[in-house]
């Protein structure tokens, strides 16, 4: 295609990453909506702090997506063809580093809490939370510089240190979380097959989710340092928050059980005992203080006068032998073996 006057020949390398980030962000947001809906249906009795975490992260993800749509309309709609608008930061100083740093802080703190439940070690928790707070502070500083500079062409040169601390801190924190949780899960005493399957599943999820977030942060940091002419780093940076949000929901929704599914196992209380405030209760077949009118078939040779009377079912199933007479009849069965009744016998 012949170049257009006023448009640089490498416009695809400038505008292409921005367009892809908006489309990919919308896809990941749709996945997040589905996972939150599944969580809402599946775990209504989770503890309040877990629900607050899930819905707060979802609201922050929704806010970020709305800001992405606003910037996309401004760049490719209202200011279409304006190179200055294409290179401007718009609201990305808040939507990318600040919101991403906040989401990562919340998710990493949740993982730190889970490590505390597994290891009973406060040192590990302090280290993880400290790194998470450092990366969050660096993300706020980076967002401030994005608003001040407001030019993507020289943003990387002027915010090199702050952005590197933010992204490197996120990658380091995610790596520590994945390694520590894997070590303590491997130490779990899995004696039954179902527990072994659960531990193996949790280890796989921890490694996959931790590797996913750490890999996105590392790729973003590398592209931010190496490629400074084109905004290639925007692709991983704008999906980092959504990666954190989706991996959190993957961990929480992994408690779901599919009846008859492969590797079906029950959650282990040492791993997720503080997620849910509910307990499992087995309800009796009959409601408490239930009554029923029953009849008994008259055995051959015995004249029985049956008086229908209400029967109170006990809370727990019991096997009882009810005598029909005091001397000659030891047992009788009802036509319905699941019901019992008391009868009075009158000789003919």
NUROMI-695994 format. One line per field, with one value per residue (C-alpha): x, y, z. Coordinates in steps of 0.001 Angstrom, whole numbers, plus 500000, padded with zeros to 6 digits. Layout:
REM NUROMI-695994
X = c(X:...)
Y = c(Y:...)
Z = c(Z:...)
***
This chain:
REM NUROMI-695994
X = c(500000:501323:502077:499580:500764:501149:500996:504306:505031:505394:501920:500961:503689:502394:498627:498578:499561:497024:494177:495128:495219:491673:490355:492241:491180:487527:487939:489537:486848:484196:485995:486103:482362:481638:483874:482345:478856:479864:481320:478107:476020:478374:479603:476916:478170:481790:483204:482576:486195:486446:483264:484503:487777:486050:483535:486016:488476:485618:484520:488090:488330:485033:486311:489496:487539:485282:488343:489808:486643:486759:490364:489660:486762:488836:491832:490087:486784:486658:490326:490779:493856:495343:498865:499105:496021:497430:500619:498884:498427:494808:493578:496066:498056:495242:493764:497030:499667:497551:494605:496912:499083:496010:494561:497886:498285:494883:495439:498982:497799:495153:497807:499945:497029:496742:500475:499992:497326:499647:502974:502002:504932:504658:508038:506915:503757:505723:508117:505334:503210:506250:507131:503479:503377:506621:505313:502043:503901:506006:502839:501357:504585:504537:500939:501783:504629:502351:499979:502859:504682:501526:503529:504042:507021:509354:507505:509799:512954:511619:509895:512383:513247:509741:508141:510941:510474:506723:506898:509929:508333:505122:507054:509193:506194:504291:507323:507801:504115:504147:507333:506322:502801:504125:506650:504079:501540:504151:504715:501044:500386:498205:497280:494141:493778:491240:493585:496485:494411:493403:496972:498203:495422:496194:499901:499137:496815:499280:502128:500001:498423:501638:503586:500954:501024:504803:505341:503115:504936:508369:507428:506101:509306:511524:509579:509550:513344:514353:511800:511484:510564:507196:504579:504840:504938:501338:500077:501134:500771:497098:496140:498148:495316:492864:495331:495450:491659:491137:493766:492143:488793:490407:491749:488443:486267:488546:486539:483658:482995:481585:479750:481339:484172:487757:489830:486860:487958:486702:488346:490886:490067:493718:493746:490387:488910:488674:487030:483576:481618:479209:479330:478016:474806:472937:469211:467021:464684:461622:461086:461210:457950:456455:453274:451734:448741:449655:447861:449033:448163:446333:448346:446555:444845:445027:442238:443788:441967:444154:443849:445501:447428:450015:453594:456447:459586:462809:465525:467833:466827:466432:465521:462720:460766:457204:455217:451690:450686:452285:452761:452366:453408:457014:457381:455457:456356:454498:453916:456138:459409:460415:457593:456717:453662:452265:449080:446696:445585:442217:441439:438467)
Y = c(500000:503430:505695:508430:511984:512941:509340:507637:504354:502489:503481:499816:499353:502388:501907:498111:497292:499804:498277:494737:495715:497082:493923:491502:493431:493078:489318:488883:491022:488721:485722:487531:488228:484554:483448:485935:484740:481118:482122:483971:480873:478328:479875:482037:481182:482231:484475:488191:489147:486686:488061:491623:490710:489092:491854:494682:493221:492800:496432:497638:495487:496948:500478:499752:498316:501384:503663:501544:502011:505740:506008:503772:505967:509116:507793:505930:507765:511396:512059:509600:510429:512738:511475:513664:511977:508563:509225:510898:509003:510068:508227:505373:506825:505790:502826:500945:501380:502546:500170:497295:497926:498034:494793:493005:494216:492810:489455:489046:489866:487166:484651:485798:485032:481539:481002:482033:479333:476719:477610:479400:481684:485445:486083:484906:486981:490122:489615:489084:491984:494280:493507:493965:497376:498420:497524:499316:502467:502287:501873:505048:506922:505570:506655:510152:510378:509175:512079:514558:513387:512614:511345:507661:508305:509372:507894:504898:506988:509302:506684:503858:503340:503642:501329:498778:498640:498224:495390:493642:493799:492208:489422:488772:488655:486259:483994:483832:483048:480234:478663:478865:477533:474682:473697:473615:471772:469146:468672:467939:464478:463043:459528:458963:459031:461867:464019:463238:464303:467507:468406:467687:469842:472715:472529:472649:475632:477519:476992:477889:481011:482224:481611:483407:486639:486569:485887:488794:491137:489948:490320:493807:494768:493388:495132:498348:498268:496861:498277:502007:503183:501486:500899:497121:497016:498268:494842:492978:496013:496557:492934:492446:493496:491246:488374:488829:488989:485863:483811:484714:483442:480278:479488:480221:478406:475362:474243:473348:469649:468085:464895:462029:464205:463104:463326:464244:465065:466997:470225:469842:471949:472877:474728:476494:476215:479986:480690:479463:480028:477231:473638:470507:469165:466067:466557:463664:462056:463107:466540:466896:466033:464780:462721:460129:457791:454220:450907:447347:444303:441717:438434:435177:433681:436774:439275:442659:445831:448646:452045:454678:457087:459737:458590:460880:460051:460281:462633:459691:456526:453598:449958:448852:445625:446461:443547:443032:440802:439998:436281:434706:437338:438456:440467:441855:443891:446701:446786:449856:448856:452495:453234:451877:452286:451195:449116:447727:444098:442902:439169:438144)
Z = c(500000:499086:502047:502850:503270:506904:508148:509001:507191:510469:511669:512069:514699:516565:516381:516084:519693:520997:519003:520046:523721:523553:521850:524094:527189:526167:525718:529134:530727:529246:530745:534091:533983:533391:536238:538667:537694:538286:541656:542552:541844:543384:546632:548262:551767:551363:554032:553709:553087:550167:548613:549086:547404:544416:543804:544443:541942:539476:539924:539395:536277:535058:535663:533754:530831:530727:530643:527848:525802:526431:525230:522231:521130:521595:519628:516806:516756:517808:516931:514099:512037:514667:515420:518515:519954:519026:520985:523915:527196:527754:530889:530687:533571:535900:534040:533487:536218:539156:538733:537818:540876:543114:541743:542008:545612:546573:544862:546190:549716:549402:548375:551311:553615:552147:552650:556273:556618:555117:556702:559928:559168:559567:557955:554535:554781:555693:552776:550234:551464:551564:547948:546961:548647:546937:543501:544256:545273:542115:540030:541530:540769:537220:536742:537926:535413:532603:533249:533479:530338:528305:525350:524632:522342:525178:528153:528509:528739:531447:533608:533212:536906:538323:535768:536107:539891:539446:536910:538401:541862:540542:538812:541897:544222:541949:541641:545415:545923:543361:544750:548417:547895:545748:548427:551220:549099:548260:551984:552548:553927:551178:552276:550246:546505:546579:548668:546362:543364:545126:546099:542575:541176:543527:542726:539026:539470:541659:539212:536191:537687:539306:536119:534034:536039:536489:532776:531723:534111:532915:529236:529930:531742:528967:526200:528207:528505:525106:522643:523285:519812:519600:522320:522224:526022:526124:525084:528269:530548:529707:530323:533516:535850:534022:534269:538049:538245:536162:537993:541304:540060:538712:542191:543930:541394:541475:544529:542230:541824:538673:539521:537677:536388:535992:539140:541302:544843:547850:549006:551782:554881:555451:552127:551938:555407:555791:552435:553385:556569:555808:556969:555342:556823:555771:555993:557049:554544:556485:558001:561717:563526:560271:560520:558226:558224:557289:556995:557613:555530:557625:557855:557153:560194:562318:562659:563124:563798:562533:564021:561847:563952:563298:563567:564547:562614:564578:563397:562697:560934:563344:562844:565168:565641:566625:568194:567004:569970:573245:572637:569225:566643:566677:563520:560583:557583:555994:552286:552259:553949:554423:556892:560350:562557:565896:565773:568356:568052:569262:569239:567159)
***
